[in-house]
């Protein structure tokens, strides 16, 4: 770094202004910390209003299934009403079945005395809501610029030459976190040898405010309900996770052929697939930082852990990190401790590592269970699904855990 570079000082610097980083910045500013948020994209582009959705191509392909626990956090931050003012779809039911058998599980919010099991929201709408809330906060936004380097001793250097120092730097910079790499925090990771195909579809039958998921030996297919501004219930976001070779074959198909295969894969649960948007595919890799903290650094969200999308829990695990770190830093401020106090960061790590690892292990177990095609395994899998579907208390306990509520 150049000796004459201007220096700005903060209590806490957050690198990455996505759904997780911007929520954390907003919460920390409310606690009275001096917070800086670094985001590579220009804020104006993130706050641009969405065009009305009249066709499948008008929706963003990347969506999140926001649990009730995550919704409560966004409500506390004042951002949830802004999310509700944009396109979103609460889903009241979920149906999961084995495409190679007879096992089927049905979840219903009414059995849990809840209005919904969660809400499907386009990622950009969550980010927009958070940035609108940030504009009314004390957070200093450094947008349209990327981090060039970081070290505990020298602080953060931006690509435009500015130098920033903070007691605590938080990496919310995604699965390929440069802060994690610069800090030397090791990860345990492996490739699923799968790709997730995402797009938006329109179906002949309405989705009935239900999330649909069918498992097959080559991977799960999810149809997640969407609503446009007119309340049209015939749109769904799909996440089709398939073994890499099969995903490549599907991506190479002409739109009409892909539409027919998708319709068959969901077993026409929503009738015909009438239209399919542009498709995107990204490789799936499980990644978990062995430690979430280092001297003066904490990781949150995908920077700390990435998980298979089969249960849609990635964003919710990230918001769990946000809540835990907010609570620990709020306690630190009340006690007069610095944000980089080792005991504060250690408490955050203890709270989150176990829960995240448990969820990641469960998802890996599900993936392996449904990938097995041996007859005894298929029989056990389908028998177990039918048995669980009949045990309402246990089934609802599982649903409540995923929602983040008490059954």
N, C-alpha and C positions, 0 to 999 in steps of 0.2 A: 504494500500500500504506500502511496505517496505521503510524505511527511506533512504536506500542507493541505491534505484533503480535509474538507469540513467535517466535523464530527457532531452527531446528534446523540443524545443520551435518552434512554428509556428504562423503565423498570422491567418491562417485558416486551420482547419483539417476537412476532409470529410470522413465520415464512410460509406463505400459501394462503390465499384468500378464497378457497373453495367452501363447500358446505360446512366443513368442520372448522377450519381456521377462522373463518369470519364469525361463526357462532362463539368460538372461544374468545376472540377479541372483544366482541360485544359484551359478553359476560364479565370479563376482567375489567373493562372500563367502568362498568357499573359498581364494581367493588372499590374503585378509586385508584387503581393502578394507572401509571402512565404507560400507555400501550401504543406500539407501532405495528402496523399490518402491511406486509410486503406482498404484492400481487403482481405477477408478470403481465397480466392483461390490463388494458385500460379500464378504469371503473365505468366509464360511459358505455362501453360495450356490454358490460355485465348488467347494467341497469336499464338497457334498452328494452322497451315494452315488447312483449311477444305479439306477433301477428295472430289474428283469429285463426282457429284451426277448422278449416272446412274440408280438408282432405288428409289422407294418411301422411303426406309429405310435410304437413304443417306442424307436426308434433316433434319434439326433440326425441331422438331414439333412446337416450339414456335417462332412465327414471329410477326412483327409489321408493321402496315400500316403507313408509315412515310408521314406526310403531307408536303406540299410545304413550310410552315412556319418552320417546324422542319428541313427540308432539308436545308433551308437558314442558320439556326443556325449552322448545321454541316459543311456547306461550309465555314462559317466565321471562324470556328475552325480549318479548314484545314483537316477535317476527311472525308468529303463526297467523294472526289476522291478515297480514299481507300475503302469506301463502294462500290462505283461503280466498283472497280476492283474485287469485290467478287460477289457471286450470288445475284441477285436482279431482281425485275420485276416491272417496272412502269406500272400502270394500267390506261387506257385511258377512260374507261367507268365503270359504276356501274348500276346494275339492282336490284331493291328491289321490292318484291311482297308479297302479302298476300296469303298464301297457302290455305286459306278457302274462297277465294273470287276472284274477278276480278281486284282488285286494283293493279296497277303496276306503278313504277316510274323509269325513265331511266335518268341517268346523263351522260353527254358527255363532256370531256375536251375541245373539239373543240368549244363548245358553250361558253366557258369561255376564249377562245383564249389562252389556256394553252396546254403544251405538254402532261401532264398527270394530273390525279386527286391526285396521290400520288404514293408511291413506297412500295412494299411488300419486306421486308428484314428479313432474319433470324436473331434473336436477337444476336446470337454469332458473326455474321459478323459485326454488329455495334460495339459491344464491342471490337472485334479485331482491327477494324479501329481506334477506340479511343485510345486503348493501344499502337498501333504503333505510333500514334501522340504524346502520353505522353512520349514515349522514347526519343523524341527530345525536351522535355520541361524541365522546372526547377522543376517540381513537384517531391517531394520525395515520392516514392511509398513504402509502407509498406505492402507487400503481403504475403500470406500464414499464416496470423495470424489474430485472432479475438479479438474484444474488450471485456474485462472482466468486466469493470465498468467505469462509468463516473459520475462526479459531477462537478458543476461549480467551487467549491472550490478546488478539488483535481485533476481536469483534467481527462485525459483518461488513463486507465490502460489496457495494452494488456495482453493476456494470457501468453505471454512469460516473463512477469515481467517488460517490458519497460513502462516507464511513459512519457506521452506526454502532453504538455500544449499548449493552443491556445486561442487567444482572442475570436474566433468564432469557434464553432463546428457545422458542418452541417450533419444532419441525412439523408442519402440517402440509408438507410439500409432496405428498403422494407416494405411491408404491415404489418409485425409483428415487426416493428422497436423497438429494445431494447432501443435506445436513447430516443424515444418518451415515452416509459414506465418509464425509469429512471428519466426523466424530470418531470413526473407527468402530462404531457399534455393529457387531456381527449379526447375521441373520441365519435362521434355519429355513430353508426353502426347497421346494421341489416343483417340477413342472407336472401338471395334470395330464399333459399330452391331449388337451382339449382346447377348443375355441368356443367362445360364446358369440352367437349370431344375434344381433339385436335389430329390430325394426318395428314399425307400426303397421297394424292391419285393420281392415274393416271387415266385419262379418255380417252375414245375413240375419242372424239372431242376435238380440241384445245380450250383453254379458251378465245381466242380472246382479250387478255389483258383487261379482264373485271372482276370486282369483283361482285359476285352473292350473294344475301342474300334473303332467304325465311323465312317468319314469320309463326309460327303456335301457337296455344294456349299454347303448352307446352314449347315454346322457339324458338329462331331464329337459322338458319343454314346458315353459310357463307362459300363460296368457294372463296379463295383468290388466284389469279394467281401466279405461280412460273415459273422460268426459270432455267434450268441447264446450265452448261458451254457450251453445244452444242446448246443452244437456243431452246430446245424442249419445246413446248407450251402445253404439255398435263399433266403437274403437277399442283396440287393445294394444298394449305394448308387449312384444314377445322377447323372451330370452331363451334361446335354443342352444344349450350347451351340448356339444357333440365331440366325439373323438376327432382329432385333428384331420385325419384323412377324409372322414365323412363330412366334416365342416367345410373343407376345401371343395368337396364335390358339390355340396349344397350352394356354396357361394358362387360356383361357376355356372350354375343353372340359369337359364333365361327366366325372367320374372314369372311367366305363366307356368313353367314346370315347377319352379319353387313354390308357387301358390298351391299347386295341386299336392305336392309332397307335404306341405305344411298342414293343409286341410286333412290329409290322411293321418298325419302324425298326432293331431289333436283329437282324432277319431270323430270329427264333425260334431263335437260337443256344442259348438256355436253355429252349426249349419255350415254354409259355404264361406270360404274366405274370398271376399269379393275384390279386395285391393291390398297391395303390399307396397310399402314405401321402399326407398333405397335401403339396402342392407349394409350393416357394418359387422366386422368380426374382430375379436381381440383374443389373444392367447390367455389361458387361465393358468395361474401359478399361485400356489400357497406360499406365503412368506410371513415369517414372524421374527421380529427383533428379539435377540436373546435378552437384551436389556432395553427398556424404554427411556432410560435416563443416563446422562453422563454429567460431568462437571459443568454446570451452567446450561444444560440442555435437557429438554424433554420431547418425546415424540408422541403424536396423537394420530388417530385415524389410520389411513393406509400407509403412512410412513412407519407405523409400528407393526401393522398386521394387515394382510390381505387374505380373503377367504373365498371359497367357491360360492358363486351366486345362487346356488340351488335353493337356499332358504331366504334370500334377499336380506341378509342381516348385516351386510357390510357397513352401510351408513349408520345403522343403529348401534353397532359396536363403536363406531367413531364418536357418536353422540354420548355413549356411555363414558368414553375417555374424557370428553369435554366436561360432563357433569362432575366426574371424580376430581379432575384437575381444578375446576372452579371451586369445589368444596374445600380442597386442601389449601389452595392459595387464599381463599377467603378466610380460612382458619388462621393461616400464617399472618395475614394482615391484621386480624384481630389481636394476635399475640405479639405483634411487632417484629415478626421474623421477616427476613429477606426472602424474595421469591425463589432464590436459588438455594435456600437452606437445604442441606442434604437430607435431613429428616423429613422435610415436607415432600421432596421428590420421591423419597423411598416409600412413603405412605401411598403416594399416587401409584407407583409401580406395583406395590403389593395388592392394591385394590383391583387393578385392571388385568394384570397378567393372568391370574388364575381364571377369571371369568372368560377372557378372550380365548385362552387355550382350551377351556372346556367346550366352548361353542365351536372352535375350529376342529377339535377332535370329533365332536358329534357330526359335523358336516362331512368330515372325511369318512366316518363310519357309514353314513347314509349313502355316500357316493359308492363306496366299495360294496355295500349290500346290494344295491340295485344294479351294479355292473356284473354281478355274478349270474350266470345263466344255467348253472347245474340244477337239475330237477328238484333235488331235496332242498336247495337254497330257495328256489322259487316257491316251493310249497310252504316252507317256513315263513317266508316273507309275506306271502298273501294271506296265510292263516293269521299271522301276527297283525296285519293291517285290519282284517275283519274283526279280530278280537278287540283291538284297541278302539275301533269305531263304536263298539257296543258298550265300552266302559266309559261312560260319560264323565265321571269325576276325574279319572286319569287323563283322558283326552283333553278335557278342559284345563287341567293343571298344566299340561304341555303348552296349550295355546296361550294361557295366561303368562307363562314364563317368557314366551317369544314376544308377547305384547308389552311386557314390563309392568304388569298389573297383578294385584292379588286376586286369586280366584275365589 
